[in-house]
């Protein structure tokens, strides 16, 4: 079986991972060979680095406004084959602040897959590593501790595998497993360090005329190794998410592509009687090429996850993403995006000060890119963000704008 025919199944653990899918790519067929490495840098003005109300930046010990310099190396590598497939995508860089040097930090975000397959069976091994300073909208204020309220380097690593056997067309069973680990540098936030294991299986029906439809059952077990979370907060040391769902991957044509899943989930928290959450989760994306130069995309997400910057048993994350991409010329492209995120924090036994129960974040962004040559490109971009919350401290609006350049090696 060609590796490309089972690659879509590797996203099955997304029932609990909280990562919106991409509709780009193919369900069947050979992935194009790619070997791109770019040097890039952005200069960005941010009107509210602290991500708090206008009169509260001092609670983090920060200047409210700042200018950032963001150099990086970006890579997008794909080495396909009939029985072997390797991909690597991501960046390695750093953020430098003109006024808030306490936030200067490395920024790493890498994802890779390795696929090995025979005519009838194949395995996709997928891993990722991310490290960087938390966006401050994801960190709760720690009363009386400015540094802990601002500085936290979060490191997340994951490794997993998806195995599938059977004919390329017809039915075949699938199994998946993923381990994920998240650590925080600030001692006060180490109680939010967590590990998770996701595992399960399903049955896939595959057809070149239809795509891939999978019925699956999965479970994600989350645990918090630092037992201070119970001693200090009366919160849980673990919770689990049980999922039952259907997944459709229909990336078959050039005009309309879809990739996503819907599942019924149940969340049980250690030490609490009864199910703490049950309902539908989803993770889906679609892309429509409306005209040769115009493309629309949309993404929808609801997922259960742990949080690093807030003290909770778990969080229910709901997201919506809409974008339009228009090529003015062969060299000039405009991209507009609307992004909405809603978070419902399910709190532990003891609620700390400055701990929100919910928030909603809306972003509007516009980017213009100019490809001066096949190797040299420039960009200009702007973002408006509005955050609402049940706590006034976290209600704010902010504006950012920047310029960027990249050169392909």
ZAMARGU-4260 file (C-alpha; in steps of 0.2 Angstrom, whole numbers, plus 5000, padded with zeros to 4 digits):
<rodrens>
0) 5000/5000/5000 | 5007/5017/4996 | 5012/5027/5011 | 5001/5042/5005 | 4985/5031/5006
5) 4987/5029/5025 | 4994/5046/5030 | 4977/5054/5033 | 4974/5041/5047 | 4989/5048/5057
10) 4978/5063/5063 | 4966/5052/5072 | 4973/5056/5089 | 4967/5074/5085 | 4951/5070/5095
15) 4961/5076/5110 | 4976/5085/5104 | 4967/5102/5100 | 4975/5105/5083 | 4964/5111/5068
20) 4967/5100/5053 | 4974/5107/5036 | 4963/5103/5021 | 4978/5105/5010 | 4986/5089/5002
25) 4980/5073/4994 | 4971/5058/5001 | 4978/5047/4987 | 4993/5049/4976 | 5011/5053/4978
30) 5016/5068/4988 | 5027/5081/4978 | 5046/5081/4983 | 5050/5097/4992 | 5066/5104/4999
35) 5065/5122/5005 | 5075/5131/5018 | 5072/5150/5021 | 5081/5163/5031 | 5067/5175/5037
40) 5065/5190/5049 | 5050/5201/5055 | 5050/5218/5064 | 5033/5219/5073 | 5025/5233/5083
45) 5014/5227/5097 | 5002/5239/5107 | 4999/5227/5121 | 5013/5215/5125 | 5006/5212/5142
50) 4989/5205/5136 | 4979/5213/5150 | 4968/5228/5153 | 4975/5245/5149 | 4979/5250/5167
55) 4986/5233/5172 | 5003/5231/5162 | 5012/5234/5178 | 5005/5218/5186 | 5017/5209/5174
60) 5031/5222/5177 | 5031/5226/5158 | 5030/5241/5146 | 5014/5240/5138 | 5020/5244/5120
65) 5035/5236/5112 | 5044/5232/5095 | 5050/5214/5092 | 5063/5208/5080 | 5060/5190/5075
70) 5074/5181/5065 | 5072/5163/5061 | 5076/5148/5049 | 5061/5140/5041 | 5061/5123/5033
75) 5048/5113/5023 | 5055/5096/5017 | 5046/5081/5009 | 5055/5066/5003 | 5041/5054/4996
80) 5043/5037/4989 | 5032/5021/4986 | 5037/5013/5002 | 5045/5027/5011 | 5040/5045/5016
85) 5049/5058/5026 | 5043/5076/5030 | 5050/5090/5041 | 5042/5107/5044 | 5044/5121/5056
90) 5056/5134/5062 | 5070/5138/5073 | 5072/5156/5079 | 5071/5169/5093 | 5061/5184/5099
95) 5070/5200/5104 | 5061/5214/5113 | 5067/5232/5112 | 5059/5237/5129 | 5054/5221/5138
100) 5071/5211/5137 | 5064/5199/5151 | 5054/5191/5137 | 5069/5188/5125 | 5068/5169/5121
105) 5072/5156/5108 | 5057/5150/5098 | 5057/5132/5091 | 5042/5123/5082 | 5046/5107/5073
110) 5035/5093/5066 | 5041/5077/5057 | 5034/5061/5050 | 5042/5045/5044 | 5032/5033/5034
115) 5036/5015/5030 | 5025/5003/5020 | 5023/4988/5010 | 5010/4984/4997 | 4997/4980/5010
120) 5003/4988/5027 | 5011/5004/5033 | 5016/5013/5048 | 5017/5032/5050 | 5028/5038/5065
125) 5024/5057/5069 | 5034/5068/5081 | 5035/5086/5086 | 5045/5098/5097 | 5040/5116/5102
130) 5049/5127/5114 | 5046/5146/5118 | 5040/5160/5129 | 5021/5158/5131 | 5010/5171/5123
135) 5005/5181/5139 | 4986/5179/5135 | 4989/5161/5140 | 4997/5165/5157 | 4987/5170/5173
140) 4993/5184/5184 | 5002/5178/5199 | 4998/5191/5213 | 5014/5199/5220 | 5026/5190/5207
145) 5029/5201/5192 | 5042/5189/5184 | 5031/5173/5187 | 5016/5183/5179 | 5027/5186/5163
150) 5040/5173/5161 | 5037/5155/5157 | 5045/5145/5144 | 5034/5130/5139 | 5042/5115/5131
155) 5031/5102/5122 | 5036/5086/5114 | 5026/5072/5106 | 5029/5056/5097 | 5016/5044/5090
160) 5012/5031/5077 | 4998/5025/5066 | 4997/5008/5058 | 4985/5002/5045 | 4984/4986/5035
165) 4973/4981/5020 | 4970/4985/5002 | 4971/5002/4996 | 4953/5002/4991 | 4940/4994/5003
170) 4941/4991/5022 | 4956/4990/5033 | 4959/4992/5052 | 4969/5006/5059 | 4977/5008/5076
175) 4986/5023/5084 | 4995/5029/5099 | 5003/5045/5104 | 5013/5051/5120 | 5014/5070/5124
180) 5024/5079/5137 | 5023/5098/5142 | 5035/5106/5154 | 5035/5124/5161 | 5051/5134/5166
185) 5042/5144/5180 | 5042/5135/5196 | 5025/5141/5201 | 5018/5134/5185 | 5026/5117/5186
190) 5010/5111/5194 | 5003/5112/5177 | 5016/5101/5169 | 5007/5086/5161 | 5009/5070/5152
195) 4996/5062/5140 | 4994/5046/5131 | 4981/5044/5117 | 4977/5027/5110 | 4964/5018/5100
200) 4959/5010/5084 | 4946/5011/5070 | 4940/5004/5054 | 4943/5013/5037 | 4934/5012/5021
205) 4944/5019/5007 | 4939/5023/4989 | 4947/5035/4976 | 4930/5041/4971 | 4925/5044/4989
210) 4940/5047/5000 | 4943/5039/5017 | 4929/5036/5030 | 4935/5030/5047 | 4925/5025/5062
215) 4936/5025/5078 | 4937/5024/5097 | 4950/5032/5107 | 4955/5037/5124 | 4967/5051/5131
220) 4974/5049/5148 | 4981/5066/5156 | 4991/5066/5172 | 5000/5079/5182 | 5017/5073/5189
225) 5019/5087/5202 | 5008/5081/5216 | 5008/5099/5223 | 4993/5102/5212 | 4982/5092/5225
230) 4991/5098/5240 | 4990/5117/5236 | 4974/5118/5226 | 4963/5102/5229 | 4964/5099/5210
235) 4965/5083/5201 | 4981/5073/5197 | 4973/5066/5181 | 4958/5065/5170 | 4954/5055/5154
240) 4944/5059/5138 | 4935/5045/5130 | 4931/5047/5111 | 4919/5039/5099 | 4919/5046/5082
245) 4919/5047/5063 | 4933/5054/5052 | 4932/5059/5033 | 4946/5063/5023 | 4941/5069/5005
250) 4956/5079/4998 | 4953/5072/4980 | 4950/5087/4969 | 4958/5104/4965 | 4943/5115/4969
255) 4935/5108/4985 | 4945/5098/4999 | 4939/5092/5016 | 4947/5084/5031 | 4940/5082/5048
260) 4931/5072/5061 | 4917/5073/5074 | 4916/5063/5090 | 4906/5061/5106 | 4917/5063/5121
265) 4916/5060/5140 | 4928/5067/5152 | 4931/5059/5169 | 4941/5068/5183 | 4950/5059/5197
270) 4941/5060/5213 | 4925/5068/5206 | 4910/5057/5204 | 4901/5057/5188 | 4906/5063/5171
275) 4912/5081/5171 | 4909/5084/5153 | 4901/5075/5139 | 4896/5081/5121 | 4902/5083/5103
280) 4919/5088/5099 | 4925/5091/5081 | 4941/5095/5071 | 4938/5100/5053 | 4945/5110/5039
285) 4940/5114/5021 | 4947/5123/5006 | 4938/5130/4991 | 4947/5137/4976 | 4933/5148/4970
290) 4943/5155/4955 | 4961/5153/4948 | 4967/5167/4959 | 4955/5166/4974 | 4954/5153/4988
295) 4944/5152/5003 | 4948/5141/5019 | 4938/5137/5035 | 4943/5128/5051 | 4932/5122/5065
300) 4938/5115/5082 | 4931/5109/5099 | 4943/5099/5110 | 4947/5095/5128 | 4965/5099/5134
305) 4976/5103/5148 | 4982/5121/5151 | 4999/5127/5156 | 4996/5145/5162 | 4980/5143/5171
310) 4976/5131/5186 | 4962/5120/5180 | 4956/5102/5179 | 4954/5104/5160 | 4949/5116/5147
315) 4936/5115/5133 | 4943/5124/5118 | 4932/5130/5104 | 4939/5138/5088 | 4933/5145/5071
320) 4945/5151/5057 | 4940/5159/5041 | 4952/5165/5028 | 4953/5172/5010 | 4968/5172/4999
325) 4969/5182/4983 | 4983/5183/4970 | 4983/5201/4963 | 4997/5197/4951 | 5009/5182/4950
330) 5020/5191/4963 | 5008/5200/4974 | 4996/5191/4986 | 4983/5196/4999 | 4977/5186/5013
335) 4964/5190/5026 | 4959/5180/5041 | 4946/5180/5055 | 4950/5169/5070 | 4939/5166/5085
340) 4944/5156/5101 | 4933/5152/5116 | 4939/5144/5131 | 4929/5136/5146 | 4941/5133/5160
345) 4935/5119/5172 | 4942/5124/5188 | 4949/5113/5202 | 4944/5112/5220 | 4952/5129/5226
350) 4951/5144/5214 | 4966/5155/5214 | 4965/5174/5213 | 4965/5181/5195 | 4960/5164/5188
355) 4946/5166/5174 | 4932/5154/5171 | 4931/5158/5153 | 4937/5170/5139 | 4934/5174/5121
360) 4948/5180/5109 | 4944/5187/5092 | 4958/5191/5079 | 4957/5200/5062 | 4972/5200/5052
365) 4978/5205/5034 | 4994/5201/5026 | 5002/5206/5009 | 5016/5197/5001 | 5027/5202/4987
370) 5038/5189/4979 | 5052/5199/4971 | 5061/5184/4964 | 5060/5165/4966 | 5072/5167/4981
375) 5068/5184/4988 | 5051/5189/4996 | 5044/5203/5007 | 5028/5205/5017 | 5018/5218/5027
380) 5005/5212/5040 | 4993/5219/5053 | 4982/5211/5067 | 4968/5218/5078 | 4964/5207/5093
385) 4950/5209/5106 | 4948/5198/5121 | 4933/5197/5133 | 4933/5187/5149 | 4923/5185/5165
390) 4937/5195/5174 | 4940/5213/5169 | 4959/5211/5172 | 4960/5201/5156 | 4949/5211/5145
395) 4959/5221/5132 | 4961/5226/5114 | 4978/5227/5105 | 4985/5231/5088 | 5001/5225/5079
400) 5009/5228/5063 | 5025/5223/5055 | 5036/5220/5040 | 5045/5204/5035 | 5058/5198/5023
405) 5064/5180/5018 | 5077/5173/5007 | 5077/5155/5000 | 5094/5146/5002
</rodrens>
